[in-house]
Amino acid sequence: MSTALEGLPDLDADAGGGIVARRAVIRWGWRLFRREWRQQLLVLGLLTVAVAATIWGASVVTNAQLPPGYPTFGTGAAQVTLPGSDPQLAADIATIAGRWGSADLVEKQNITTGTGQPVQLRAESPHGHYSSPMLSLVSGTYPAGPGQVALTSQVAARYGAHVGGTWHAAGTTWQVTGIVQDPSNLADEFALVVPGQVTHPSQVVMLLGPAAAQEIGGGTVPGVPAAHVLLPTEQVSGVSPTVLILVVEVLGLAFIGLVSVASFSVMAQRRLRALGMLSAIGATERNVRLVMIAGGLVVGATAALAGAVLGLAAWITYAPTLQRGTRHVVDAAHLPWWAFAIGVVLAIVTSALASRRPGLRRWPRSRWWPRCPAAPRRPRRCTGLLCPASSFSRSASPAWR
């Protein structure tokens, strides 16, 4: 029993190639990448550096600014400062608290320590309604009673104090219970005690809520002439620095895309015979194009993943240095994840578009595919004086004798 094949298969009958065909060429593109990834190191390296630089740069510009959770006034809407020399200090504090409700009180006093650098003794509640964001515990515990103190790291290092030890200042011996800091200003040096331990404050700060900020918007407190009012400055809205980083990445990816087009074109020329064989066994032009696009997607995804890991590692390593430079607490987990997602997607899309352009050309079928015999060429007839001249030249040639 024999089977006759009538004519050649129609390679362009199914424009889509079917799900099975697409799956097969995608797997083949993945195998080509695993075999030839060393030849694409330039594109991989450029895309990896672009993604890593975007993640690192967006992280730096986001955390270089003071976080909105740690403003100058804590969570308060207004700050009223009273001088310690105010003869009616207690009455003024009672007047302000009675008019606008409860307020967080911060008492400050400069004390001598026997050195050329005085230390500010600060009586403040670490669990205040408005002032709690202005304190954070590094180690140990907060002071809980008289005779206890918590120092900043600068003060503890200057006087050789440590948690569990003692600290002598202003004729008093204090028990050091912990190390504290102001997250919004790491350069702030002070010694924290419980409220009521500052007997002669040089300055008293009161943190008030939104109602007080609306009523004393003019900068003065009625009935309290010694009060000095400060309101938070409004932040001017503008273009986010993270957006500028993404714009720079787009410009860089445009250049990388041009380099990638040249690289994928070279790869396509090296795969010319393989692509021809794929076309010969029935693959459509869309299937052949899908091989190149699949390779570009794999390159882009690999570079994006490597760049994301490299960028996050660089950011985690650089975060302590940034914290020392900005002098405020930097949260390494406070990151613009939306910008990271956009940067990764842009890298993958750039690689896919760069690989798609070489796939738009028509790839020749293999010479091993049986083709119909070419039509016979028509003999050329000579007219006029060409034929006698041609006959004479042949007869005169020694090869025709």
N, C-alpha and C positions, 0 to 999 in steps of 0.2 A: 504494500500500500504506500503510495507516494502522495506528497502534497505539493502543489504548485503555488508559487508566490506570484501573484498577478501585480506587477508594478512595484514601485518603491513605496514605503510608508510615508504618509503625509506628516511631516515633522511639525508643521504649523497648524495642524487641525485643532489642537487644544492650546489656546493661547496662554492659559494659566499654568499648564503642566500638571495640575492636580496636587492634592495635599501630599500624597506619597512621593511624588517627584520633588516637591519643594523640600520635604524632610530629608530626602536622600542627598540633595545637593548641599543642604546646610551641614549635614554630617560630613560630607566630603570637604567642605570649606573649613570645618573645624580640624579635620585631619591634616589638611594642607598647612594650617597655621601651626599646629604642633610640630610639623616636620620642618617648616621654613621660618620659624619665629626669629631665628638669629639674623635673617636677612631683613627683618623689619625693626631692628633695634633703634634706628634713628627715629622713626615715627613713634615707637613705644616710649622712648626716652623723652621726646619733646612733649607728648601728651601727658606723661607722668609729671614732668616738671611743671607744666601749666596748671594741672589740677592741684598739685602740692602747694604751689605758690599762691593759688587762689584761696585754699583753705587756711594756710598760715596767715596770709595778709588779712583776710576777713576776720579771723580770730583776733589778730593784734589790734586792728582799728576798732573792733567792737569793745574790747576790754581796756583799751587805753583811756577811754573816757570814764569819768566817775559814774558808777552804776546808779540808776535812779532810786534804788532801794536804800542808798546811803547818802542822802543830801546833807547839807550843812546843819540843818535844824532837826535832824532825825526825821520823824514823821510829823513833826509840828508844822503849822502853817505860818507861825510868826514867832519871833524871838525878841523878848524884852530884856534889856540889860540894865541893871541898877548898880551904881558904884557902891563900894563898901563904905565910903565916907558919908553916905546919905544919913543925916541924923534921924530921919523917919523911915529907915529901911524896913523894919518889921511892919509898920503901918502901911507902907506902900505895897509890900508883898500881899498883905491881907486885902487891900483895896482891889488889886488886880485879880486875885484869886476869887474874891467875892463877886466881881463883875462878870467874869467869863468862865467861871467854874474852875474845876481842878486844873492845875498846871504842874509840869515837872520842874523841880527846882535843882539847879546845879550851882553849888557854892565853891568858889575858887579862892585859894590863899597861897601866896608865895612864901615859902619857908626857907630859912638858911640851913645849909647842911655842912658848913665848915669848909666848903670849896668855893671856887669862883663862880660856879653855876648853880643858881637856886633851882628848887624843885617846886612845882605847883601841886599843892594838896587839893584834891578835888572830892567833894562830898556829893555823891550822885547815886541814885538807885539804879542798879543794872536791869531792873525789871519795870522801869517806868513806862507810862503809856506812850510818850513821845520820844523819850531819850534812849530806849532800849537799842535801836539800831546803831547808836553812837558808841557802844561798848561791845566787845567780844572777848571771850576767855580763851587764852592761848594754852595755859596749863594751870593746874591747881584748882582753886575755888575762889569765888568772890568773897570779900570780907563780910562777915555776918554780925560783928559786934564791935564794941569799943576796943581799941588797942590792936586791931587787925588792919592790914593794908595789902593791896595788890598793886604791883609796880608794872610799868611798861618795861619791855626788854632793854631799852636804852638806859633807863634809870637803874635797873638791876645790874646791868653789866658795868656801869660806871662806879657803883658802890660795892660791887662784889656780893650782892644779895642773891638769895635763891629761895625757892619755895620750901617752907618749913624752917627757914632761918629767921634772923632778926635784922631790923634796919633801924639805925639810930639817926634821928633827925629832929631838930628844934627842941632838944632836951628831952625827947620822948623815945622810948624803945618800942618799936612796932613789930608785931608778928606777921611775917610775910606769908600770905595764904595762896597767892597765885600770881600769874603773869597775865596782864590784860593789854588791850590795844584799842585804838579808835579805827575801825575799818575804813572810814572815809579819809583819814589822815594818819598814816603810819609814822609820820615825823613828830606827831604830838607826844610830848613826854610829860607824864604826870604820875601821881600816886593816888590811888582810889581808896577812899574810906567810906564808911556808911554815913547816911545823912545824920547831921547833928554833931559830927566830930570836928567840924571847922568852927572854931569859936570867933575868930575875927576875919571874916571873908573880905578879900580885896575887891571882889566882884561877884555879883549874883545874877545868874541867867535863868530866865523863866521861859519855858516852851509852851506855847498856847495853840489852841485849835483853830479851825477855819472861821468860826464866828468872830473871834478876836481879830483875825486878819482882815475881815471885811469891815469891821467897825473902826479899826485904827489904821486904815489905809493911808491917812495923811501923814503918818510917821510920828505922832505924839499920842500920849495916853492922857485923857482928860483927868485932871486932878492929881496927876503924878508928874511934875515937871522934871524930875531927875531921870525919868525913864528914857531909854534910847531904844527905838523900835527898828527892827530889821525884818524885811520880807524876802522870801526867796525870789531870785531873779528868774524871769521867764526865759525859757530856752527858745532860741530862735530856730524855727523849723527851716530846714533846707535839705539838700541832697545828702542822703546817708553815705558815709564813707564806704560802707559795704557795697553800695550800688556802684560807686566809682571803681572799686576793685573788680567787680563783674565786668564793667566796661573795658577795663584794661585787659581782662582775660579774653573778652571777645576779640579785641584787636590782636592779641597774641595768637589766638586760635585761627584768625584769618591768615596770618603768615604760616602757621603750622599746617593749615589746610593746603596751601600751595605746595609746600614741601611734601605733604602726604600724597597729593595727586601724582607728583613725579615718582615717588616711591612705589605707589600701587601700579603705575603704568609700567615700570620696570618689572615688577612681579608678574603682571599680566603677560608681558612679552616672554618671560621665562616659562610661563604656563601655557604658551600658545599651543603646543602639541597636545597637552592634556585637555585643554578646553576644546580643541578640535575633535578629539576622540569623544568627548562628552557630547558634543553636538552631533557626532556621527551615529551614536547609539540612540538618538531620539530626543535629546534635550532641545528645548526651544531657546530662542534668544533670551527670554525672560529667565529661564532656568540658569543659563550661563551667566547672566548678569547677577543673579542671586548668589552665585558662588563668590563673586567678588565682593558683593555687599555683605555677605555673611562673614567673610574674612575681615572686612573693615569693622563690623560690629564687634567681632571677637577682639580685635586689636584695641578698639576704643574702650570696651568694657574692662579688658585687662589693665590698660594704662590708667583708667579711672580708679579702679580698685587699688592699684599700687600707689597712685598719687594721693588717694584719700588716706591710706595708712601712713605714707611718708609725711604728709602735711599735718596729720594729727600728732604723730610722734614729734615732729619739729615744734609744734605749738606747746605740747606738754613740757618739752625740754626748755622752751624759752619763757614760759609763764612766770617762773620765779624771778628771772631777770627783769621782765616787764613790771612786776610788782615792786621791785626795788627802785625802778626808774620813775614810775608814776606815784609811788608812795601812797597807794591805797590797795586794799585787798583785791586780788584778782581771782575770780572763780574760774578755774580751768574748764568747768562744765558749762559756763555761760557762753554759748556759741551760736552763731547764726546758721542754724541747720538748713533753713530755706535757701540760703546762699550756697551752701555746700551741695544741695541737691541740684540747683541750677548749674553750678560749675561742672558737676559730673555728667549731667545730661548734655551740656554743650560739647564736652569732649567726645562723648560717644557719637553725637550727631555729626560733628566735624569729621571724624574718622569714617563714618558711613557715607557721607556725601563725597569725601575724597575718593573712596573706593568705588563709588557708583559711576564716576565719570569714565574711568577706563573700561567699565563694563558696558557702556553705551555703544561701543563700536561693534561692528558685525564680525564675528569670529569665523574663520574659514573652517569648513568641515575637513575631516581627515582624508588624506588621499587614498586611504585603504577602503573608504566607503564606495561600493559599486555605483558607478554613475552611468548614465546613458551615453552611448557613443556620440561624439561630437559630429555635427552635420558636416558633410564634405564641403571643402572650400571651392568656390567657383574659380575656374582658371581665368587668369587675367589676359585679356586680348590687347594686342598692341595695334595702334592705329598710326596712320601717317608714315613718317619716315623712321619711326622707332624700330619697326621690325626689320627693314633692310640693314639698318645700322647694327642691330643686335646680331643678325646672321653674319655680317661681314666680320664683326669682332670675334665671333666664335671660330670662323674659318681661318682667321689670321692668327689665332692663338696656337702655340705649339702643342697645347694639350689636346686639341681637336684634330691634329694631323695623324 
